[in-house]
Amino acid sequence: MMIEGEKRFDRVWWTLRIGLGLGADQGHQRLLPSVAVLGVLGLVLIFFTGASVGAAAEAASPGSAGAEKRATGAALNTPSSFDGVVTKNAQKMIVQGRRIFRFETFGSEAFWGDTLQLHQAIAGEKNGGVGAGVSPKTALSVGLKVDADALPDSLKQQLREGKVDLDDPATTLALLKLNSVVGVTGYFDKNGSIRSMGIQCALCHSTVDNSFAPGIGKRLDGWSANDLNVGVIVSLAPNLKPFSDLLGVDVATVKKVLNSWGPGRYDAVLDKDGKAFRPDGKQAGTVIPPAFGLAGVNLHTWTGFGSVTYWNAYVAVTQMHGSGTFFDPHFNNKDQYPVAAKSGSGNTRGKPDLVTSKLAALHFYQLAIPAPKPPAGSFNKDAATRGKEIFNVKGQCATCHVPPIFTEPGNNLHAPSEIGIDSFQADRSPTHMYRTSPLAGLWSHPKAGFYHDGRFANLREVVDHYDSFRGLKLTEQEKEDLVEYLKSL
């Protein structure tokens, strides 16, 4: 029995014989010169091309190793290749998006500095401002962070030696001049005096790794600012009248509301519906959500009214008070959003628009930020392995928190009754629902508690809630294993 290679050679041999006139009738001899050429070409095409067609087809098939190698290799290095254009664009968007996330104020200094005069409270009377000022020690105590990479080596050495006065607001101003305070930009006049200040996305959605000292280290973009006390910081502003006018209350009430939030919380809907407190009297702010692990996730924030880029525009324009465009007719609803309906914030057209042109790169960068992996030794691996099975089967967690994005692909929303909690926060949203929150990186933001308002102090309380609400009848061991799995994500 002939093998495939022998069969191919046999076919080539007979083609060649016919082409050369061997073993054929004499009439064929007259065509010998031209047919001979064709025969040789047939030999080349059939033997060499035929021998490689299978390999070529395999290499060209989608998902094959050959196709993947071309997609990530030579094609990307070809100047005329559109693959190369895509790659260069992605790299550019990452660089631009990171800069926007970390340093872009969107013109918010016109509000925080020029209007509220918050920079004067930071400077203090001795430095041309008002009051006692904000020292680095005070700033760190309310959750502000310092980017160690922005500090000169000489200053780092002085900090190590304890030669820097961390009780002096002048030191805070010096740190602002170095652009080292995460999420805050100071603007100084030619004499070195601070004249205004603006804020960035990084203020609430970044922290540092504390590698130099507590509150001082390398940036961790996308991490929620668990210990940032936004309300206390804002309450220091000399002029809170814009808030009191908007909400129709006195300044003392504004300060009471701001001071009620506590570390790691913020109320992004207060300026829309005016609901400063829950019906039970508790503060109405929500836990500041992380901005990592968002790739593949549809709706953003706890109640899911909008995508990531929707919220970038919403926050940049209506919360950071940058100059730009934001449009959402939901806020024209006088019954649900009386404050916004009166102020017109659902159709804001700031001039110049310093926001819209930056949304694409900002969005791209945020989607590129992965959820951080848990530190080694922070969870029990054996228990987590068992907990994964509980998560996927008996605990029914994976029904909504679908791996590997740990939320539902598509419209990832649920009614309050489906998760066994009240509807207060959901009813502040156009959706009247709660989003299935992604779970990756869950270990990194426990300080403010879990769920939208931090009502559960730890993961065990979350597990106990669902065990009771859904009648899962998990054993103590199963609950402990499930918690370890959640810590491993």
C-alpha positions as CSV (number, residue, x, y, z in Angstrom):
1,M,0.0,0.0,0.0
2,M,1.4,3.4,-1.0
3,I,1.6,6.1,1.5
4,E,0.5,9.7,0.6
5,G,3.9,10.9,-0.3
6,E,4.5,8.0,-2.7
7,K,1.1,8.5,-4.3
8,R,2.0,12.2,-4.9
9,F,5.3,11.3,-6.4
10,D,3.7,8.7,-8.7
11,R,1.2,11.3,-10.0
12,V,4.0,13.7,-10.6
13,W,6.1,11.1,-12.4
14,W,3.3,10.2,-14.9
15,T,2.6,13.9,-15.5
16,L,6.2,14.3,-16.4
17,R,6.2,11.3,-18.7
18,I,3.2,12.6,-20.6
19,G,4.7,16.1,-20.7
20,L,7.9,14.7,-22.2
21,G,6.1,12.4,-24.6
22,L,7.3,9.2,-22.9
23,G,5.0,6.3,-23.3
24,A,2.6,8.2,-25.5
25,D,1.7,8.0,-29.2
26,Q,3.9,9.7,-31.8
27,G,1.3,12.4,-32.4
28,H,2.1,13.7,-29.0
29,Q,5.7,14.0,-29.9
30,R,4.9,17.1,-32.1
31,L,3.8,18.9,-29.0
32,L,6.8,17.9,-27.0
33,P,8.6,21.3,-26.6
34,S,5.5,23.2,-25.3
35,V,4.1,20.3,-23.3
36,A,7.5,19.6,-21.8
37,V,7.5,23.1,-20.3
38,L,4.0,22.6,-19.0
39,G,5.0,19.3,-17.6
40,V,7.9,20.7,-15.6
41,L,5.6,23.5,-14.3
42,G,3.1,20.8,-13.3
43,L,5.9,19.0,-11.4
44,V,6.8,22.1,-9.5
45,L,3.2,23.1,-8.7
46,I,1.9,19.7,-7.8
47,F,4.9,18.5,-5.7
48,F,6.0,21.6,-3.9
49,T,2.8,23.6,-3.7
50,G,0.7,20.5,-3.0
51,A,3.1,19.4,-0.3
52,S,2.8,22.7,1.6
53,V,-0.9,23.6,1.1
54,G,-2.0,21.7,4.2
55,A,0.5,23.5,6.4
56,A,-0.4,26.8,4.8
57,A,-4.1,26.3,5.4
58,E,-3.5,25.4,9.0
59,A,-1.3,28.4,9.6
60,A,-3.9,30.7,8.0
61,S,-6.8,29.3,10.0
62,P,-8.3,31.7,12.7
63,G,-7.0,30.9,16.1
64,S,-4.0,28.9,14.9
65,A,-0.6,29.4,16.3
66,G,0.6,30.7,12.9
67,A,-2.2,33.2,12.7
68,E,-1.6,34.4,16.2
69,K,2.1,34.7,15.5
70,R,1.5,36.9,12.5
71,A,-1.1,39.0,14.4
72,T,1.4,39.7,17.2
73,G,4.6,39.6,15.3
74,A,5.7,40.7,11.8
75,A,2.4,42.4,10.9
76,L,2.7,44.8,13.8
77,N,6.2,45.8,12.6
78,T,5.0,46.7,9.1
79,P,4.6,50.4,8.7
80,S,1.7,50.0,6.3
81,S,-0.1,47.4,8.4
82,F,-3.4,48.6,10.0
83,D,-2.5,46.2,12.8
84,G,0.4,48.5,13.5
85,V,-1.9,51.5,13.4
86,V,-4.2,49.9,16.0
87,T,-1.3,49.1,18.3
88,K,0.2,52.6,18.1
89,N,-3.2,54.1,18.8
90,A,-3.7,51.8,21.8
91,Q,-0.3,52.8,23.2
92,K,-1.1,56.5,22.6
93,M,-4.5,56.2,24.3
94,I,-2.9,54.5,27.4
95,V,-0.4,57.3,27.8
96,Q,-2.9,60.0,27.2
97,G,-5.5,58.4,29.4
98,R,-3.1,57.9,32.3
99,R,-2.1,61.6,32.1
100,I,-5.8,62.6,32.1
101,F,-6.7,60.3,35.0
102,R,-3.8,61.6,37.1
103,F,-3.4,65.2,36.2
104,E,-6.4,66.7,34.3
105,T,-8.5,69.1,36.3
106,F,-11.0,69.8,33.4
107,G,-10.9,73.4,34.5
108,S,-12.3,72.6,38.0
109,E,-10.0,75.1,39.6
110,A,-12.7,77.7,38.6
111,F,-15.0,76.1,41.2
112,W,-12.8,74.6,43.9
113,G,-10.3,77.5,44.0
114,D,-11.8,80.6,42.5
115,T,-15.3,80.1,43.9
116,L,-15.1,78.0,47.0
117,Q,-11.6,79.3,47.9
118,L,-10.6,75.9,49.2
119,H,-6.9,76.7,48.5
120,Q,-7.0,79.5,51.1
121,A,-8.1,77.1,53.8
122,I,-5.2,74.8,52.8
123,A,-2.7,77.6,52.9
124,G,-3.7,79.1,56.2
125,E,-3.5,82.7,57.4
126,K,0.3,82.7,57.8
127,N,0.6,81.8,54.0
128,G,-1.9,84.3,52.7
129,G,-5.0,82.2,53.2
130,V,-7.5,81.8,56.1
131,G,-7.6,79.9,59.3
132,A,-5.0,77.5,60.6
133,G,-4.2,75.9,57.3
134,V,-3.8,72.2,56.4
135,S,-0.5,70.6,57.4
136,P,0.8,67.4,55.8
137,K,-0.1,65.5,58.9
138,T,-3.6,66.7,58.8
139,A,-3.9,66.1,55.0
140,L,-2.7,62.5,55.5
141,S,-5.1,62.0,58.4
142,V,-8.1,62.8,56.1
143,G,-6.9,60.4,53.4
144,L,-4.9,62.6,51.0
145,K,-1.9,60.8,49.5
146,V,1.6,61.8,48.3
147,D,3.2,60.4,45.2
148,A,6.7,59.4,46.2
149,D,7.9,59.4,42.6
150,A,7.2,63.1,42.4
151,L,9.5,63.9,45.4
152,P,13.2,64.9,44.8
153,D,15.7,62.5,46.4
154,S,17.0,65.3,48.6
155,L,13.5,65.8,50.1
156,K,13.0,62.0,50.6
157,Q,16.3,61.9,52.5
158,Q,15.1,64.8,54.7
159,L,11.8,63.0,55.3
160,R,13.7,59.9,56.4
161,E,15.8,62.0,58.8
162,G,12.8,63.7,60.2
163,K,14.0,67.1,59.1
164,V,10.7,68.1,57.4
165,D,8.1,69.8,59.5
166,L,4.9,67.9,58.8
167,D,2.9,70.1,61.1
168,D,3.4,73.2,58.9
169,P,0.9,74.1,56.1
170,A,3.8,75.7,54.2
171,T,5.1,72.1,53.7
172,T,1.7,71.2,52.2
173,L,2.1,74.1,49.8
174,A,5.6,72.9,48.9
175,L,4.2,69.4,48.1
176,L,1.6,71.0,45.9
177,K,4.2,72.9,44.0
178,L,5.9,69.5,43.3
179,N,2.6,68.2,42.0
180,S,3.0,65.3,44.4
181,V,-0.4,65.4,46.2
182,V,-2.5,62.7,44.5
183,G,-5.6,64.1,42.8
184,V,-5.0,67.8,43.6
185,T,-3.3,70.5,41.6
186,G,-2.2,73.8,43.1
187,Y,-1.9,77.0,41.0
188,F,0.7,79.5,42.1
189,D,1.4,83.1,41.2
190,K,4.8,84.5,40.2
191,N,5.6,85.2,43.8
192,G,5.0,81.5,44.8
193,S,1.7,82.1,46.6
194,I,-1.1,79.7,45.9
195,R,-3.9,81.4,43.9
196,S,-6.2,78.5,43.1
197,M,-6.6,74.7,43.1
198,G,-8.3,72.0,41.0
199,I,-8.9,68.3,41.4
200,Q,-8.5,65.1,39.3
201,C,-10.1,61.7,38.9
202,A,-7.2,60.3,40.9
203,L,-8.4,62.1,44.0
204,C,-11.2,59.5,44.7
205,H,-10.0,56.6,42.5
206,S,-6.4,56.3,43.4
207,T,-4.2,55.5,46.4
208,V,-0.6,54.7,47.0
209,D,1.3,51.6,48.1
210,N,2.7,53.2,51.3
211,S,6.2,52.0,50.2
212,F,7.9,55.2,51.5
213,A,5.7,55.9,54.6
214,P,2.0,55.6,55.5
215,G,0.2,57.7,52.9
216,I,3.4,58.2,50.8
217,G,4.3,55.8,48.0
218,K,3.8,54.8,44.4
219,R,0.5,55.4,42.8
220,L,-2.1,52.7,42.5
221,D,-4.5,54.0,39.9
222,G,-8.1,52.7,39.9
223,W,-8.1,51.7,43.6
224,S,-10.9,53.3,45.6
225,A,-9.8,55.9,48.1
226,N,-11.0,54.0,51.1
227,D,-9.8,56.4,53.8
228,L,-10.3,59.7,51.9
229,N,-12.8,61.9,53.8
230,V,-14.1,64.0,50.9
231,G,-16.8,65.6,53.0
232,V,-14.4,66.9,55.7
233,I,-12.1,68.3,53.1
234,V,-14.8,70.1,51.2
235,S,-16.3,71.4,54.5
236,L,-13.1,73.4,55.0
237,A,-13.9,75.7,52.1
238,P,-14.4,79.3,53.2
239,N,-17.3,79.7,50.7
240,L,-19.9,77.0,50.8
241,K,-22.7,79.3,49.6
242,P,-22.9,77.7,46.2
243,F,-23.9,74.4,47.9
244,S,-26.4,76.1,50.3
245,D,-28.0,78.0,47.4
246,L,-28.3,74.9,45.3
247,L,-29.8,72.8,48.1
248,G,-31.9,75.6,49.6
249,V,-30.4,75.1,53.1
250,D,-28.0,77.1,55.3
251,V,-24.3,76.6,55.4
252,A,-24.4,74.9,58.8
253,T,-26.7,72.2,57.3
254,V,-24.3,71.8,54.3
255,K,-21.4,71.2,56.8
256,K,-23.5,68.7,58.7
257,V,-24.2,66.7,55.6
258,L,-20.6,66.8,54.4
259,N,-19.3,65.7,57.8
260,S,-21.8,62.8,57.9
261,W,-20.2,60.8,55.0
262,G,-17.1,59.6,56.7
263,P,-14.0,58.1,55.1
264,G,-14.3,56.3,51.7
265,R,-17.8,57.6,51.0
266,Y,-19.3,60.3,48.7
267,D,-22.8,61.2,47.6
268,A,-22.9,61.8,43.8
269,V,-26.6,62.3,43.6
270,L,-27.1,64.9,46.4
271,D,-26.9,67.8,43.9
272,K,-29.7,66.1,41.8
273,D,-32.3,64.9,44.4
274,G,-31.3,66.8,47.5
275,K,-31.6,63.7,49.7
276,A,-28.9,64.2,52.3
277,F,-30.0,61.4,54.7
278,R,-31.7,58.0,54.5
279,P,-35.2,57.6,56.0
280,D,-33.6,55.9,59.0
281,G,-31.5,59.0,59.6
282,K,-28.2,57.5,58.4
283,Q,-25.9,59.3,55.9
284,A,-26.9,58.9,52.2
285,G,-23.4,58.7,50.7
286,T,-22.1,55.5,49.0
287,V,-18.8,53.8,49.2
288,I,-16.4,55.1,46.6
289,P,-16.2,52.4,43.9
290,P,-12.9,51.2,42.4
291,A,-12.1,52.1,38.8
292,F,-10.2,48.9,38.0
293,G,-11.3,45.6,36.5
294,L,-14.0,47.3,34.3
295,A,-13.2,45.8,31.0
296,G,-16.2,43.7,29.8
297,V,-18.4,45.3,32.4
298,N,-21.5,47.0,31.0
299,L,-23.0,49.4,33.6
300,H,-21.0,51.3,36.2
301,T,-21.5,52.4,39.9
302,W,-23.8,50.8,42.4
303,T,-27.1,51.5,40.7
304,G,-25.9,51.1,37.2
305,F,-27.3,54.2,35.6
306,G,-24.7,54.6,32.8
307,S,-21.6,53.1,31.5
308,V,-18.0,53.9,32.5
309,T,-17.7,56.8,30.0
310,Y,-21.1,58.1,31.0
311,W,-19.9,58.4,34.6
312,N,-16.6,60.0,33.5
313,A,-18.7,62.8,31.9
314,Y,-21.1,62.9,34.8
315,V,-18.4,63.3,37.4
316,A,-16.1,65.5,35.4
317,V,-18.9,68.0,34.7
318,T,-21.3,67.8,37.6
319,Q,-19.2,66.6,40.5
320,M,-15.7,67.8,39.8
321,H,-17.3,70.9,38.4
322,G,-15.1,71.0,35.3
323,S,-16.0,72.9,32.2
324,G,-17.7,70.6,29.7
325,T,-20.8,69.0,28.3
326,F,-23.1,66.6,30.1
327,F,-26.5,65.6,28.9
328,D,-29.1,63.3,30.5
329,P,-32.8,64.1,30.3
330,H,-33.6,61.8,33.2
331,F,-32.6,64.8,35.4
332,N,-35.5,66.8,34.1
333,N,-37.8,64.7,36.2
334,K,-39.0,67.2,38.9
335,D,-40.4,64.5,41.1
336,Q,-37.3,62.3,41.3
337,Y,-34.7,65.1,40.8
338,P,-36.1,68.4,42.0
339,V,-32.7,70.0,42.5
340,A,-31.4,69.0,39.0
341,A,-34.6,70.0,37.3
342,K,-34.3,73.4,38.8
343,S,-30.5,73.9,38.2
344,G,-30.6,72.3,34.7
345,S,-27.5,70.2,35.4
346,G,-28.9,67.4,33.2
347,N,-28.1,69.6,30.2
348,T,-24.8,71.3,31.1
349,R,-22.9,73.0,28.2
350,G,-19.7,74.5,29.8
351,K,-17.6,76.7,27.6
352,P,-14.9,76.0,26.7
353,D,-15.5,72.3,26.7
354,L,-12.5,70.8,28.5
355,V,-14.0,67.4,29.0
356,T,-15.4,65.8,25.9
357,S,-12.2,65.5,23.9
358,K,-10.6,63.6,26.8
359,L,-13.3,61.0,27.4
360,A,-12.1,58.5,24.9
361,A,-8.5,58.2,26.2
362,L,-9.7,58.3,29.8
363,H,-12.1,55.5,29.2
364,F,-9.5,53.4,27.3
365,Y,-7.0,53.8,30.2
366,Q,-9.6,52.8,32.8
367,L,-10.5,49.7,30.9
368,A,-6.8,48.8,30.8
369,I,-6.5,48.9,34.6
370,P,-6.7,45.3,35.9
371,A,-8.1,44.3,39.2
372,P,-5.1,43.8,41.6
373,K,-4.2,40.3,42.7
374,P,-4.4,39.6,46.4
375,P,-1.1,39.6,48.3
376,A,0.6,36.2,49.0
377,G,-0.6,34.8,52.3
378,S,-3.7,37.0,52.5
379,F,-6.1,34.0,52.1
380,N,-6.1,30.2,52.6
381,K,-5.6,28.6,49.3
382,D,-7.0,25.2,50.2
383,A,-10.1,26.8,51.6
384,A,-10.4,29.1,48.6
385,T,-10.3,26.0,46.3
386,R,-13.2,24.5,48.2
387,G,-15.0,27.9,48.3
388,K,-14.9,28.2,44.5
389,E,-17.1,25.1,44.3
390,I,-19.5,26.6,46.8
391,F,-19.5,29.9,44.8
392,N,-20.3,28.1,41.5
393,V,-22.8,25.6,42.8
394,K,-24.4,25.5,46.2
395,G,-24.0,29.2,47.0
396,Q,-25.5,30.2,43.6
397,C,-23.1,33.2,43.5
398,A,-22.0,32.5,39.9
399,T,-25.5,32.9,38.6
400,C,-25.1,36.7,38.8
401,H,-21.4,37.1,39.4
402,V,-20.4,35.2,36.2
403,P,-16.7,34.4,36.0
404,P,-14.3,35.7,34.9
405,I,-15.8,39.2,34.9
406,F,-17.9,38.4,38.0
407,T,-20.9,40.3,36.9
408,E,-23.6,39.5,34.3
409,P,-22.7,40.1,30.6
410,G,-25.5,42.4,29.4
411,N,-27.9,44.4,31.5
412,N,-26.4,43.6,34.9
413,L,-29.2,45.0,37.1
414,H,-31.5,43.6,39.8
415,A,-34.5,44.9,41.7
416,P,-33.9,45.5,45.5
417,S,-36.3,42.6,46.3
418,E,-34.0,40.2,44.4
419,I,-31.1,40.8,46.7
420,G,-33.0,41.3,49.9
421,I,-32.3,45.0,50.8
422,D,-34.1,48.3,50.8
423,S,-34.6,50.4,47.7
424,F,-33.4,53.8,49.0
425,Q,-30.3,54.1,46.9
426,A,-31.8,52.3,43.9
427,D,-34.7,54.7,43.9
428,R,-32.2,57.6,43.6
429,S,-31.2,56.1,40.2
430,P,-33.2,56.2,37.0
431,T,-32.9,52.4,37.0
432,H,-34.5,51.9,40.4
433,M,-32.2,48.9,40.6
434,Y,-28.9,47.7,41.9
435,R,-26.0,46.6,39.7
436,T,-24.3,43.3,40.1
437,S,-20.9,44.5,41.2
438,P,-17.7,42.9,39.8
439,L,-15.9,41.0,42.5
440,A,-12.3,40.9,41.3
441,G,-10.0,42.8,43.6
442,L,-12.6,42.7,46.4
443,W,-9.9,42.2,49.0
444,S,-8.5,45.7,48.3
445,H,-11.4,47.9,49.5
446,P,-12.7,46.5,52.9
447,K,-12.3,49.7,55.0
448,A,-15.6,51.3,54.1
449,G,-17.5,48.1,54.2
450,F,-19.3,46.1,51.5
451,Y,-22.4,46.9,49.4
452,H,-23.2,50.3,48.1
453,D,-23.4,51.9,51.5
454,G,-21.0,49.7,53.4
455,R,-23.8,48.2,55.4
456,F,-21.8,44.9,55.8
457,A,-18.6,45.3,57.8
458,N,-16.9,42.2,56.3
459,L,-17.4,39.5,53.8
460,R,-18.7,37.0,56.3
461,E,-21.7,39.3,56.9
462,V,-22.3,39.4,53.1
463,V,-22.3,35.6,53.0
464,D,-24.6,35.4,56.0
465,H,-27.0,37.8,54.4
466,Y,-27.4,35.7,51.2
467,D,-27.4,32.4,53.1
468,S,-30.4,33.7,55.1
469,F,-32.2,35.5,52.2
470,R,-31.9,32.7,49.7
471,G,-32.2,29.8,52.1
472,L,-28.9,28.3,51.1
473,K,-28.3,26.4,54.3
474,L,-24.5,26.7,54.1
475,T,-22.5,25.1,56.9
476,E,-20.0,27.0,58.9
477,Q,-17.2,25.5,57.0
478,E,-18.8,26.3,53.7
479,K,-19.2,29.9,54.7
480,E,-15.6,30.2,55.8
481,D,-14.4,28.6,52.5
482,L,-16.6,30.9,50.5
483,V,-15.1,33.9,52.2
484,E,-11.6,32.7,51.5
485,Y,-12.5,32.3,47.8
486,L,-13.9,35.9,47.7
487,K,-10.6,37.1,49.2
488,S,-8.7,35.3,46.5
489,L,-10.4,37.1,43.6
